């Protein structure tokens, strides 16, 4: 202890000799005044300043550390820590951190000064990276593809982007010239047009002049120059506004509005029209075509199936089957035409047990009349039907509004027919404004059967009467023939007598 007390004066004298104090600062380790900007100026060779060392628990136990207090932490995240605002911040090691930025919040803008933000490591930094120009244009460049490979790894990827992706612009703002023109594959959002492009082109399909406002094109060689238009697939063109093409080699021209083409080689030349299938054409206002080589080439025309055409007739509906390669064409405006070589079936109930059939090659409708599909069959009084028919108003007439010179008809009135035949013992048959052809035929057959039976009865009666007449005639003939025979015998007897008398006289 005595030795320690003896050393203290010497140490104090040595420190005093090495430290030079001047107003406003202290210099240690060298003679002369301290740097004017320093409160403490330490000079040394082969030695340094040893900051207090402690573990993380000891550092955290310092109560209310003042701003600027620094320690060296010996465990956990080893290194220098300093206090600010009552919290501790770590000073990262450049060699280990590798970003030269530190772990802190920027106090001002980070200026790239023409440099890029790249990946890699400090020892092997990447070359492809992020650039931001003075106007805020962000680019990933320049991605260099390695030799003999088509995958350089560059791109943009958002993992678990639960908030989605938002790009806000205003139409008419920005440049009307796309950032890249000509052929090539790319993804583009064009703020000036509010338009989107994704895929590729081999020419000018995505250049200025071929970009409709609020339009979109996806796929290869698709052109959407109409406003609010969409083209998707392969080599499609949409020049009309509010229009769509999906498929390949299809076209909506500039005169069309709110029209669509779907399929291959489909064309639309008219507003509010649709062409779908293969080699389908809709040319007219509100025209519709669906199928193969179908043409709706008139306003409000519909062509469907295969080789069907409106024939430039408006308001027509034409349907064709696949039996031949010959086009079925409408022959008049507002006409329905259909060709089905296999026939037609029209059912009027869900079970498909009631309806009409036009078999292949036939020229009239056949109604369902299978006895196995009928029930509650009741016989009819044919003679009564004949009496009722006798009371019908029968004659010729024409429908109101039709030309009586060319559109006259024969037949009964529905009201009379319904009154005469509209009810049987079980229910109602038909109504008082229309006549069912099957019921009409049924009434006729019942009446014909009654007439035939009456004819048979008349024939039987006639045969009986004819037999009676023959019997009477036979009796009359017999009665007339008896006296004549008696007279003849008498004459013969008289003749024999006369001959005998004459012979006797001759012998004398």
C-alpha positions in Angstrom: 0.0 0.0 0.0 2.8 2.3 0.8 4.4 1.5 -2.5 1.1 2.5 -4.3 1.0 5.8 -2.5 4.6 6.4 -3.6 3.8 5.7 -7.3 0.8 8.1 -7.6 2.8 11.3 -7.5 5.0 10.0 -10.3 2.1 9.0 -12.5 0.4 12.4 -12.1 3.6 14.2 -12.9 4.0 12.0 -16.1 0.4 12.7 -17.2 0.8 16.3 -16.7 4.0 16.3 -18.7 2.3 14.5 -21.6 -1.0 16.4 -21.6 -1.0 19.9 -22.9 -4.0 21.9 -21.9 -5.1 24.9 -23.8 -8.3 26.8 -23.6 -11.1 24.8 -25.2 -9.2 21.4 -25.6 -6.8 18.8 -24.4 -4.0 17.1 -26.2 -2.5 13.7 -25.1 0.5 11.9 -26.4 2.2 14.8 -28.2 3.4 18.3 -27.6 1.6 21.3 -28.9 -1.9 22.6 -28.9 -4.9 20.2 -29.7 -6.7 20.5 -33.0 -8.9 23.5 -33.0 -12.0 21.4 -33.8 -11.3 18.8 -31.0 -12.0 18.9 -27.3 -9.7 15.9 -26.9 -6.8 15.3 -29.3 -4.9 12.0 -28.7 -1.8 11.0 -30.5 -0.1 7.6 -30.3 2.0 5.2 -32.2 1.3 1.5 -31.9 -1.4 2.1 -29.4 -5.1 2.9 -29.5 -8.1 4.1 -27.5 -9.6 1.3 -25.4 -13.4 1.7 -25.1 -15.1 0.2 -22.1 -15.9 -3.5 -22.7 -18.9 -5.4 -21.4 -21.5 -8.0 -22.3 -25.0 -7.2 -23.5 -26.5 -7.6 -20.1 -24.1 -5.0 -18.6 -24.8 -2.6 -21.5 -28.5 -3.0 -21.1 -28.2 -2.4 -17.3 -26.8 1.2 -17.8 -29.6 3.4 -16.6 -30.7 6.2 -19.0 -27.6 6.2 -21.2 -26.8 9.7 -22.4 -26.6 10.4 -26.2 -23.2 9.5 -27.5 -22.2 7.0 -24.8 -20.2 4.2 -26.5 -19.3 0.7 -25.4 -17.8 -2.5 -26.9 -20.2 -5.5 -26.5 -18.3 -8.7 -26.0 -21.1 -11.2 -26.6 -24.0 -11.7 -29.1 -23.6 -9.1 -31.8 -20.1 -8.1 -30.9 -18.9 -4.7 -31.8 -19.4 -1.0 -31.0 -22.7 0.2 -29.7 -23.7 3.8 -29.0 -26.7 5.4 -27.3 -29.1 7.9 -28.8 -32.5 8.9 -27.5 -32.3 6.4 -24.7 -31.7 3.5 -27.1 -28.7 1.5 -28.2 -27.7 1.3 -31.9 -25.1 -1.0 -33.3 -22.3 0.3 -35.6 -21.9 -2.5 -38.3 -18.6 -3.7 -39.5 -18.1 -2.9 -43.1 -16.4 -6.2 -43.9 -19.3 -8.1 -42.4 -22.2 -5.9 -43.4 -21.0 -5.4 -47.0 -23.6 -2.7 -47.9 -21.8 0.4 -46.8 -25.1 1.8 -45.6 -25.3 0.7 -42.0 -28.4 -0.3 -40.1 -30.2 3.0 -39.8 -33.0 5.2 -41.0 -32.0 7.6 -43.8 -32.0 11.2 -42.9 -32.0 12.4 -46.5 -32.4 11.0 -50.0 -30.0 8.3 -51.1 -28.4 9.5 -54.4 -27.1 6.7 -56.7 -25.1 9.2 -58.8 -25.3 7.0 -61.9 -24.5 3.8 -59.9 -26.6 0.7 -59.6 -28.0 -1.3 -56.7 -26.7 -4.8 -57.4 -26.7 -8.1 -55.7 -23.8 -10.4 -55.0 -21.2 -10.1 -52.3 -18.5 -7.6 -51.5 -16.0 -10.0 -52.9 -18.1 -10.8 -56.0 -20.6 -8.0 -56.6 -23.2 -8.5 -59.4 -23.3 -6.4 -62.6 -27.1 -6.4 -63.3 -29.0 -4.1 -61.0 -31.4 -1.4 -60.3 -31.0 2.2 -61.7 -33.1 5.3 -61.0 -32.7 8.3 -63.3 -33.2 12.0 -62.2 -36.9 11.8 -63.3 -37.6 8.7 -61.2 -37.5 6.2 -64.0 -36.6 2.8 -62.4 -34.9 0.3 -64.6 -33.3 -3.1 -64.1 -30.3 -3.2 -66.4 -28.3 -4.4 -68.1 -29.2 -8.1 -67.9 -26.5 -10.1 -69.6 -27.3 -13.7 -70.6 -24.6 -16.2 -69.9 -23.1 -18.0 -72.9 -25.1 -21.0 -74.1 -28.1 -20.4 -71.8 -31.4 -18.6 -72.1 -31.8 -17.9 -68.4 -29.7 -15.2 -66.8 -31.8 -15.1 -63.6 -32.7 -11.4 -63.9 -36.3 -10.3 -63.3 -38.8 -9.0 -60.8 -40.4 -11.2 -58.2 -42.9 -10.3 -55.5 -43.3 -13.1 -52.9 -46.4 -13.0 -50.6 -47.4 -9.7 -52.0 -50.7 -9.6 -50.0 -51.2 -5.9 -50.7 -51.1 -6.5 -54.4 -49.5 -4.4 -57.1 -50.7 -0.8 -57.9 -49.5 1.4 -60.7 -51.3 4.8 -60.7 -51.3 7.0 -63.8 -53.5 9.5 -65.6 -54.5 9.1 -69.3 -52.8 11.7 -71.5 -49.8 12.0 -69.2 -46.4 10.8 -70.3 -45.1 10.3 -73.8 -47.4 9.2 -76.6 -44.4 7.2 -77.9 -44.1 3.8 -76.3 -40.8 3.1 -74.5 -39.9 0.5 -77.0 -41.1 0.2 -80.6 -40.8 -2.4 -83.3 -40.5 -6.2 -83.1 -39.7 -8.1 -80.0 -41.2 -9.7 -76.8 -42.1 -7.4 -73.9 -44.6 -6.4 -71.2 -45.7 -2.7 -71.4 -48.0 -0.4 -69.5 -48.5 2.8 -71.5 -49.6 5.6 -69.2 -50.5 8.1 -72.0 -53.0 5.6 -73.5 -54.0 3.7 -70.4 -53.1 0.7 -72.4 -51.5 -2.6 -71.7 -49.4 -5.0 -73.9 -48.0 -8.4 -73.0 -46.4 -10.9 -75.5 -44.6 -10.1 -78.7 -44.8 -8.7 -82.2 -42.9 -9.0 -85.4 -43.6 -5.5 -86.6 -45.3 -2.2 -85.7 -48.4 -3.7 -84.1 -47.5 -2.0 -80.7 -46.1 1.2 -82.1 -47.7 4.7 -82.0 -50.7 4.8 -84.2 -51.7 1.2 -83.3 -52.5 1.9 -79.7 -56.1 2.5 -78.7 -56.9 4.3 -75.5 -57.7 1.9 -72.7 -56.9 -1.0 -75.0 -55.1 -4.3 -74.3 -53.3 -6.9 -76.3 -52.0 -10.3 -75.2 -50.2 -13.0 -77.2 -48.3 -12.6 -80.5 -48.8 -10.1 -83.3 -52.1 -8.8 -81.8 -53.1 -5.3 -82.7 -55.7 -3.3 -80.7 -56.0 0.2 -82.2 -59.6 0.7 -81.3 -60.4 2.6 -78.1 -61.5 0.3 -75.2 -60.6 -2.8 -77.3 -59.0 -6.1 -76.6 -57.0 -8.5 -78.8 -55.8 -11.8 -77.5 -54.2 -14.9 -79.1 -52.3 -15.0 -82.4 -52.3 -12.4 -85.2 -55.7 -10.7 -84.4 -56.7 -7.1 -85.2 -59.2 -4.9 -83.5 -59.7 -1.5 -85.1 -63.2 -0.8 -83.8 -63.9 0.7 -80.4 -65.4 -1.3 -77.5 -64.6 -4.5 -79.5 -62.8 -7.9 -78.8 -61.0 -10.6 -80.7 -59.9 -13.9 -79.2 -58.3 -16.7 -81.1 -56.2 -16.4 -84.3 -56.2 -14.5 -87.5 -59.5 -12.7 -86.7 -60.5 -9.2 -87.5 -62.8 -6.4 -86.4 -62.7 -3.4 -88.7 -62.7 0.3 -87.9 -66.4 0.7 -88.8 -67.4 -1.7 -86.1 -68.3 -0.8 -82.5 -69.1 -3.1 -79.6 -68.4 -6.2 -81.7 -66.5 -9.4 -81.2 -64.7 -12.1 -83.1 -63.8 -15.5 -81.6 -62.0 -18.4 -83.3 -59.9 -18.6 -86.4 -60.3 -16.5 -89.5 -63.4 -14.8 -88.2 -64.3 -11.3 -89.4 -66.7 -8.6 -88.2 -67.7 -5.6 -90.4 -70.5 -4.0 -88.5 -71.5 -2.6 -85.1 -73.0 -4.8 -82.3 -72.1 -7.9 -84.2 -70.5 -11.3 -83.5 -68.5 -13.8 -85.5 -67.4 -17.1 -83.9 -66.0 -20.4 -85.2 -63.8 -20.8 -88.3 -64.1 -18.7 -91.4 -67.2 -16.9 -90.0 -68.2 -13.5 -91.3 -70.6 -11.0 -89.7 -71.2 -8.1 -92.0 -74.0 -5.9 -90.9 -75.5 -4.2 -87.9 -76.4 -6.6 -85.1 -75.4 -9.6 -87.2 -74.5 -12.9 -85.6 -72.7 -15.9 -87.1 -71.5 -19.0 -85.4 -70.0 -22.1 -86.9 -67.9 -23.0 -90.0 -68.0 -20.9 -93.2 -71.2 -19.2 -92.0 -72.0 -15.7 -93.3 -74.4 -13.2 -91.7 -74.0 -10.5 -94.4 -77.0 -8.4 -93.6 -78.5 -6.3 -90.7 -80.1 -8.3 -87.9 -79.2 -11.6 -89.7 -78.2 -14.9 -88.0 -76.2 -17.7 -89.6 -75.3 -20.8 -87.7 -73.9 -24.3 -88.2 -72.0 -25.0 -91.4 -72.2 -23.4 -94.8 -75.1 -21.2 -93.9 -75.6 -17.7 -95.3 -78.0 -14.8 -94.9 -77.6 -14.2 -98.6 -77.6 -10.4 -98.1 -81.2 -10.7 -96.7 -81.9 -8.8 -93.5 -83.7 -10.2 -90.5 -83.0 -13.8 -91.6 -82.2 -16.9 -89.5 -80.3 -19.6 -91.4 -79.1 -22.9 -89.9 -77.1 -25.4 -91.9 -76.0 -29.0 -91.1 -72.7 -30.8 -92.0 -74.2 -33.0 -94.6 -72.8 -31.2 -97.7 -70.3 -28.5 -98.6 -73.0 -26.4 -100.3 -74.2 -23.2 -98.8 -77.8 -22.8 -97.7 -78.9 -19.2 -98.4 -81.9 -17.2 -97.4 -84.1 -16.3 -100.3 -86.2 -13.4 -98.8 -85.9 -10.9 -96.0 -87.2 -11.9 -92.5 -87.1 -15.6 -93.5 -86.2 -18.7 -91.4 -84.2 -21.3 -93.3 -82.9 -24.6 -92.0 -81.2 -27.7 -93.6 -81.0 -30.9 -91.6 -80.7 -33.9 -93.8 -81.3 -36.2 -90.8 -84.7 -34.7 -90.1 -86.2 -32.6 -87.3 -87.7 -33.3 -83.9 -89.6 -30.8 -81.8 -90.7 -31.8 -78.3 -93.2 -29.9 -76.1 -92.5 -31.7 -72.8 -89.5 -32.5 -70.7 -89.9 -36.2 -71.1 -89.7 -35.9 -74.9 -92.8 -38.0 -75.4 -94.9 -35.3 -77.0 -94.1 -33.4 -80.1 -93.7 -33.5 -83.9 -91.1 -35.1 -86.2 -90.0 -34.4 -89.7 -88.1 -37.5 -90.8 -85.2 -37.4 -93.2 -86.5 -36.9 -96.8 -90.1 -36.3 -95.7 -92.1 -33.2 -96.5 -94.7 -33.1 -93.7 -94.7 -33.1 -89.9 -95.6 -36.3 -88.0 -97.2 -36.0 -84.6 -96.6 -38.3 -81.7 -99.4 -40.9 -81.8 -98.0 -44.0 -80.2 -100.7 -45.9 -78.4 -98.2 -46.7 -75.6 -98.0 -43.0 -74.9 -101.7 -42.5 -74.6 -104.2 -43.0 -71.8 -107.9 -42.5 -70.9 -109.0 -43.4 -74.4 -112.8 -42.9 -75.0 -114.8 -43.7 -78.2 -116.6 -41.0 -80.0 -120.2 -40.9 -81.4 -119.5 -40.4 -85.1 -123.1 -39.6 -86.0 -123.1 -36.8 -83.3 -119.9 -35.4 -84.9 -121.6 -35.3 -88.3 -124.5 -33.4 -86.8 -122.1 -30.9 -85.2 -120.1 -30.5 -88.4 -123.3 -29.7 -90.1 -123.7 -26.8 -87.7 -120.2 -25.3 -88.4 -119.7 -22.1 -90.4 -117.7 -23.4 -93.3 -116.4 -21.4 -96.2 -113.6 -19.2 -97.5 -111.9 -16.3 -95.7 -108.6 -14.4 -95.2 -106.7 -13.1 -92.1 -107.1 -9.5 -91.4 -104.3 -7.4 -92.9 -103.5 -9.9 -95.6 -104.3 -9.4 -99.3 -107.5 -11.2 -100.1 -106.5 -11.6 -103.7 -103.6 -13.9 -102.8 -104.1 -15.1 -99.2 -107.5 -16.7 -99.0 -108.2 -19.9 -97.1 -111.0 -22.6 -96.5 -112.0 -23.9 -93.2 -114.0 -23.5 -89.9 -113.8 -20.9 -87.2 -112.0 -21.8 -84.0 -114.9 -20.6 -81.8 -117.3 -22.9 -83.7 -114.9 -25.8 -83.6 -114.3 -25.4 -79.9 -118.0 -25.2 -79.1 -118.7 -28.3 -81.1 -115.7 -30.4 -80.1 -113.9 -28.6 -77.2 -115.1 -30.9 -74.5 -115.5 -34.6 -73.9 -116.5 -36.6 -70.8 -113.2 -36.0 -69.1 -111.9 -32.5 -69.9 -111.2 -29.8 -72.4 -109.8 -30.1 -75.9 -108.1 -27.1 -77.5 -109.3 -23.5 -77.1 -111.5 -21.0 -78.8 -108.9 -19.2 -80.8 -106.7 -21.9 -82.4 -107.3 -25.4 -83.9 -104.8 -28.2 -83.3 -104.1 -29.9 -86.5 -104.1 -33.3 -84.8 -107.6 -32.6 -83.3 -108.8 -31.4 -86.7 -107.6 -34.6 -88.3 -109.2 -36.6 -85.5 -112.6 -35.0 -85.9 -112.4 -35.6 -89.7 -111.5 -39.2 -89.2 -114.3 -39.8 -86.7 -116.7 -38.1 -89.2 -115.4 -40.1 -92.1 -115.7 -43.3 -90.1 -119.3 -42.5 -89.3 -120.1 -41.7 -92.9 -118.5 -45.0 -94.0 -120.5 -46.9 -91.5 -123.7 -45.2 -92.8 -122.6 -46.1 -96.3 -122.2 -49.7 -95.2 -125.6 -49.7 -93.7 -127.1 -48.2 -96.8 -125.3 -50.8 -98.9 -126.7 -53.6 -96.8 -130.2 -52.1 -97.0 -129.8 -51.6 -100.7 -128.7 -55.2 -101.1 -131.7 -56.5 -99.2 -134.0 -54.3 -101.3 -132.3 -55.5 -104.5 -132.8 -59.1 -103.4 -136.4 -58.5 -102.7 -136.9 -56.8 -106.1 -135.2 -59.8 -107.8 -137.5 -62.2 -106.0 -140.6 -60.2 -107.0 -139.4 -60.0 -110.6 -138.9 -63.8 -110.7 -142.3 -64.4 -109.4 -143.8 -62.0 -111.9 -142.0 -63.8 -114.7 -143.2 -67.2 -113.6 -146.7 -66.0 -113.3 -146.6 -64.6 -116.8 -145.0 -67.7 -118.4 -147.6 -70.3 -117.2 -150.6 -69.3 -119.4 -148.5 -69.1 -122.5 -147.3 -72.7 -122.1 -150.9 -73.9 -121.8 -152.0 -72.1 -125.0 -149.0 -73.6 -126.9 -149.9 -77.2 -125.9 -153.5 -76.6 -127.0 -152.4 -75.3 -130.3 -150.0 -78.2 -130.8 -152.8 -80.6 -130.0 -155.1 -78.9 -132.4 -152.4 -79.0 -135.1 -151.8 -82.7 -134.7 -155.5 -83.3 -135.0 -155.6 -81.2 -138.1 -152.7 -83.0 -139.6 -154.3 -86.3 -138.9 -157.5 -85.2 -140.5 -155.7 -83.9 -143.5 -153.7 -87.2 -143.9 -156.9 -89.3 -143.8 -158.5 -87.2 -146.4 -155.4 -87.6 -148.7 -155.6 -91.4 -148.5 -159.1 -91.3 -149.7 
